[in-house]
């Protein structure tokens, strides 16, 4: 049993690494596209503040993942393995082709699909799933609205400032906003891996009868997501930082600031949201202040389509994976 548990933990950490690689774009795309930092400097900056997040946030998001989506008393270690397989396959494909998907929702879809394959639809905690689906829509919409309003306010305040001074001042401010967004990204996203590893330990009896989150799981998950950010998913970074809209340092600062506010709020509330959804919404909102044509809506539609497909695709892959394990006689 211990060998299997260790093996699944390793698979969970691979998911965590891919999470950091795909979502590196969310933390650094704007700061790279505005040339405030080089790509290597930017991923190093983001990775450091991904780790720094563990000093700020609690574990509410991890508890939601561990106990708020599927009934932890019903599923088993193979359910978790199948869920991770679904999430990893979709995350790897998305990163390879430069699609900024929601890694969070890939894991949630995997958990639901594998849970249903294990014990039927009754295993799903519908209230938790509905909350996640609601904020799947709310978080990017908040990003769009707040991004537009914040950028409009900033534009009024700096209307008479010379472009050269504007670029210099907001270039420095963008270092702060990028750091804040990276803290928000690490705080919300690392907790998803923390939650999945903890529910694995709980279902296999290694936590006893009480669900709690060990410190070593927290430290390990934060370290691996920071490593993934350091490695970076460069195609995704290009999509987020260049293809949606043209960004200046002012726009980058505004998008990251708004995204940070949304992520911090959701993390403190214990709601697992997509940092991809949040920053994409913020970039669209900020870009829209220059007019509707300033946003490449074709690219945006493709991104939204990948978001919509994530949960059903990962859920299906996870269901098939669990069924395959049953056919092999492993379960």
N, C-alpha and C positions, 0 to 999 in steps of 0.2 A: 504493500500500500504506500509506504513512504516514498518509494522510487517513482510511483505514478504521480503522487502529489508534487514532488519536486519537478517532474517533467512538465506538469500542467502549469506550475509557477513559471517555468522557463518560457513556455508558450505565451503566458500572460505578459511577461516582460518583453517578448518580441512584439506583441501588440502595442505595448507602451512605447517601445522604440519607434515603431511605425507612426504612432500617434504624434510623437515629437517631430518626426521627419515631415509628415504631411502638414502639421499645424505650425511648423516653423514659419511658413508663409504668413500666417496670421499675425505673428509677433513682429516680423521684420520686413515684410514686403514693402510697406510704405517707406521705411527708413532707408531701404536699399534703392528703391525707385527714385527717391529724391536725392540720392547720392550723399546723404549725411554720413553714412558709414559704408565701408566696403562690405561685400557679402560675408567675408570671413570675420570681420569685426562685428558685424550685425548678429551672426549666429552665436558668437561667443558672448556678446552682450545679453542676448535673449536667454541663452542656456543658464547663465549665472543667475538671472532673475527668476527663471523657472524654479531653481532650487531655493531661492530666497523666499518663495511663496510659502514654504512649509513653516516658516516662523510667524506667518500672519493668519492663516486660515485654520479652522478646525477640520472636522471630518464629516460634516453633515452630508456632503455630496456622496462620499464613500458609503455612508449608511443607507442613503437612498438607493444606490446601485446594489448594495448587498442585501437589503431587506424590503425594498419598496417596489420592485418590478415583478419578480416571481417569488413564490413561497419557498424560502430557504430550507424549510423543513421537509420539503417534498422532492426537490431536485437532488442530483448526485454529482460526483466529480466528472462523470462523462458528459453530463449536461453542460457543465462549464467548459469542458474541452471543446465540445461541438460549437458552443457559442463563440469561443475564441477563434476557432477555425473559420467560421463564417465572417467574423469581423476582420481577421487578418487577410484573407483572400481578397476581400473587397478593398481594404485599405491599401494593399500592395498594388493592385491594379490601378486604383485611383492615383496613387503617388507616381506610378510609372508613366501614366498618360497625362499627368499635370492637372488632374481634376481635384479641386479643393472641396472634398466631401466632409461630412461630419463624422469624425472617428467615434465620437460619443454615441451617435445614433447607430453606428455600425455595431457597436457592442450591445446596445439596447435591443436592436433587432435580432442579434444573435442569441441573446438571453431569452427573448420571447419565443423565437423559433425552436430553440433547443428545449426550452421548458415545455412547450406544447407537445413536442415529440416525446418527451419523457412521461408526462402525466396528464395530457389533455389541456383544454383551455382553462380549466378551473385553477390551474397553477398560476395564471397571470393575475397580478394584483392590479385590477383595472383602474382604481383611483390613482395609483402611482403612474401608470402608463398614460392615462389621460392628461395628467399634469405635465408630463414630459412632452407629449404631442402638442399640448397647448402652447408651451413655451418654445417649441420648435418653430412656431409661427410668430409668437410675440417678440422673441429676442431679436430677430433680424429687422422686424418692423420698427421696434424701438430704436435700433441702430440707424435706420433710414431717417426716421423723424427727428431724433435728437441730433444726428449728424448734420442734417439740413439746417436745423435751428441754430446749432452751435456755430456752424460755418458762416451762416448769415450774420450772426452777432459779431464774430471775429472780423468779418469783411468790413462791417461798418466801423469798427474801432480802429482799423489799420488802413482805412481808405486813403489817407494822405501820406502814408509812410512810403518811402522809396522802395522799389522792388529789391534793390541790393541789400538794404538794411533789413528788410522783411525776411529775405532768405537767410541771412546770417543769424538773426534773433531766433526765428522759428526752427532753424537747424539745430540750435542748442536746446531749445525746448523739446524738440522731437526726441532727443536722447532720454529725457524724463518720461515722455509719454510712451515711448517704446518700452522702457523699463517697466512702467506701470502695467502696460498691456501684457507683457511677458509674465509678470507676477499673477495677473488675473488668469492667464492661460494655464500656467503651472498649477495654480490653486484649484481650478475647476477640473482640468483634464487629468492630472496625475491621480486625483481621487477616484477616477473610474477604475483604474488598475488596482488601486488600494482596495476598493470595494469588491472587485472580482476575486482577488487573491484571498481576502478575508472570508468571503462566503464559501470559497473552496475549503479553507481550513475549518470552517464551522460545520459544513456538511460532512466532512470526513472525521469529525470528532476531535480535531487537534486544538480546538478552543474550549472544549467542554460544552456545557449546556447554555452558556451565556455568550451572546454575540458581542464581541469587542474587537477593537483594531490594534494589533501589536505595533509597537514603535518601529521595529525592523522592517515591517511591510511599508510603512510610510516613507522611511528613509530610502529604501531600495527603489520604490516606485518613482519618487521625485528624481533620484539620480539617473534612472534610465530614460525618463522623458526628457531630461536636460541633455543627455547624450544624443538622443534622437534629434533634438532641435539643433545641436551642434553639427550633426551630419547634414541636416537640411534637405528638403525636397525641392530642388532648384526649379523644376518645371512648374510646380505649384506656386512658387514664389513669383515667377514671371507672370502667371495668370492673375494673381491677386494684386500685384504691384504695378502692372503695366497694361494688361489687356482690358480691365474693366473701365478705367478712366485715367487720364493723365493727372499725376499728382505733383504738387509743389510742396515745399516744407510746411506751409500753412495748412494745406489740405491734409498732409500726413499727420501733423500734430493734432488736428481736429478729429480725424477718424480714430486715431489711437486713444485719444482722451475719452471720447464718447464710448468706444468699445470697452475701455477699462472700467468706466462707471457701470456699464451694464453687467460685465463679468463679475466685478466685485460684489454687486448687489445680489446677483443670482447665487454666487458661491456662499455668501453669508446666509442666504435663505435655504441653502441645501438643495438647490435645483440644478440638476446636470444639464447644462445647455451646450450648444455647439459654439466654440470660439470662432469657427469658420463662418457660421451664420452671422455672428455678431459683427465681425470686422468687415465682412462683405456688405452687410447692410449699412454700416457706418461709412464705408467708402462710396457706396451708391448715393447715400444721403448728402455727403460732402460734395461729391462730383455734380450732383443735380443742381447745386446753387449756381452753376455756370450755364444752366439751360439743359433741356431734355436731351439734346443731341450730344452733350458732352459725355454721356454714359453709353458704352457699347452694349446695347440691350440684347443683342444676339448672344454675346458671351455670357451676360447675366442669366439669360434664359437657360443656357446649357448648364450653368452652375446650379440653378434652382432645380432643374430636372434631375441632376445627380443627387441632390438633397432628398427629393421625393422618393427616388428609387432605393435609397440606402437601406431603410428599415425592411421593406419587403424582400430585397435581394439578400441581405445578410441573414434575415430570418429563414428564407428558403434554403440557403446554403447550410445553415446550422441544422435545420430539420433533416436534410439529406445526410449530413455528416453523422448525426446521432443515429439515424436509421441504418446507415452503413456499419456503424460500430455494433449495432444490434445484430445485423446479418452476419458479421464476423464472429459473433458469439462473445465479444469482449464485455458487453454490458450484462 
